């Protein structure tokens, strides 16, 4: 299945999730029948389907659909890719940026496909460590490049709104395959994603 924006929603799923949100509102002492909450269960049900639409998408198919033979064999970097995901432990958002590089091995991929596979994996219940690994392995398996690097920096609402309530903490995860496992190549990548062209 190719990447699509979710504009339609599964009616039975919407109705089922809507009822559950209605029960949650009652359980926490709210009145779902008051004006401000009348449509909240339905809105929340649709929002949850949007935020988890990655389960219905095939990231490898997205990459394979835009692979092109090319002799280029230097580093390709797409940095500052915005991402929004849901922590599977508390179902609260985490958000930040992904920085991704690969070194082609006979094929390049359309540049927009890299951010799209980030979205596919981010739009599932996740932990940041697995999200990093999923993106890394998808690119490595599908493109078979000479190397892949993924770094994700994210802020987690489960740490900011509850628990330790640390507002300025950022979590960084990384993964490297192939040539990026060599110190010199990895250092070049880290230097480039830290620099600004302006």
N, C-alpha and C positions, 0 to 999 in steps of 0.2 A: 504494500500500500504506500503510495507516495505521500509526501508531506502536504497537509491541507490545514487551512484555518477552520476551526470548528464553529460553524454557523448554525448547525442543526443539532438537536439533542435527541437521544433515545427516550421516547415517551415513557415506557415502563420503568426504565432506570430513574428518570426524573421523578416519577410519581413515588417510587419506593424510597429514594433518598430524601425526597421532600417530607414524607411521613416521619422519617427518622429525625430530621432536623426539627420538626414540629414537636416530637417527643423530647428532644434535648432542651428546647426552649422552655417547655413545661417543667422539666426536671430541675432546671436551674432557677426556677421561680419567676420566669417571665410569663407574659400573657400573649400567646401567638395571635390572639384575635384583635389585639389593639392595632390601631391604624398603621403605625410605623413598622409593624412586624407582619402584616397581613401577607405580603408577598415574599418575605424573607426566606422561608423554607424552599420555595421554588427557585429563587435567585441563587441560594447557596447550593442547591442540587445541580443547577446548571454550571455554576462556577467550579464545583468539584469535578464535573465531567471535563470541563475545559482544562483544568489544572492537571488532570491525569490522562489526557488524550494520548500521551506517548505510548501507552500500552497497546494501542491499536495501530501503531506505525512501525515500519521496518526501516531502521537506520541504514542497514547495509544496502537495501534496495535504493535508498536515496543516493548513496554514494555511487553505486554501480550505474545509476541512471545518468551520471554526468562525468564519467571517466574518459579521458582523452589521451591517446598516445602522444608522448612528448619526450624529447631527449634532455630536457632541463633536469639537472641533478643537484641543484643547490637548495638551500633551506627556503621553505615557504612558511611564512608566519601569519596567522590571523590572531591579533591580540585584542584585548578589551571587549570580548564577546559577552554582552549582558546575559545573565541567566537568572531565572527565578524557579525555585523548586519548593517542595514540601518535605519537611523532615518526617520520616516515618515513625519516629518515637513519640512526637507530640502533635503531629499534623499541624505544625506552625511553619511559616515560610522561612527559607533561607535564600539569600540573593547575593550576587556579586558578579565577578568577571572570570571568564576562562581565556587562557592564552594557549594557543595550539600551534604546533609546527610539525611539518613532515619534510622528509627529503625524498623526492620522487625516485622511483625505480622503473622508469619506462612509461609511467602514467601520472598525469596530474588530475585533479578533480576541480570542478567548478567551485569557485571560492564561496559562493553562497551556501553550498552544501555542508560545509563545516559548521557554521552557526546553526543550521537546521538540525544536524544530528545532536548538537548540544541541547537544543530544545526538546527533541524526542526523548532523550534520557532524563532531562530535567523535569519533564512533565509526567513523572511517575513518583510514587512515594520513594524517597531516597535518603541515603546518608552521603555526605560529601565524598567520603573515601570511595564508595562504590561508584558514584557518578564519575569521578576522575578515571577509575579503572574501566568503566563501561565505554567511555568515549575513546580512551586510549586503545583498547582492544578492538573496537569496531573499526577504527582507522587502520590499525596494524593488520588486521585480518583481511579487510576488504581491498585496500590499496596495495598491500604487500610492499610498503616503501622501504627505503634503506634505514629509516629511523622515524620515530614519532615521539613528540614531547607534549605533555599536557600539564598545565598548572592552573589551579582554581583557587581564587581568593574569595571568601564569602563571609557574610555576617549572618548569624543565626538568631532568629527571633526567640527561640526557646532559651537562649542564653541572655537575651536582652530584656525580654518581657517578664520572664519567670526565672526560677532557679537562682543562679548567681547574680543575675541582673547586671551584667557588665556591658555597658553601652558601646564601648569603643574597641572591643576585641574583634579580631579578624582571624579566620581559620584558613590556612594555606595547605593544600595538598598537591602532590605532583606525581607524575609517572613518566618513565622514559623507556624506550625500546630501541634496539639497533644502535646506530651511530650515536644517538644521544646518551647512551650509557658511557661513552667516552667523555672524560672530564672536559677536554677542550671544546667539543661540540656543545655539550650541555652548558658550559660557561658562556659561550657565544650567544646561545638562545636566551639565557637568563639576562645577559647584558642588553640584548635587543628589546626584550619585553619591558625592561626597566627604563629604557630611554624614551625621550620624546623627540619627534621630528620638528616640532615648532620652535 
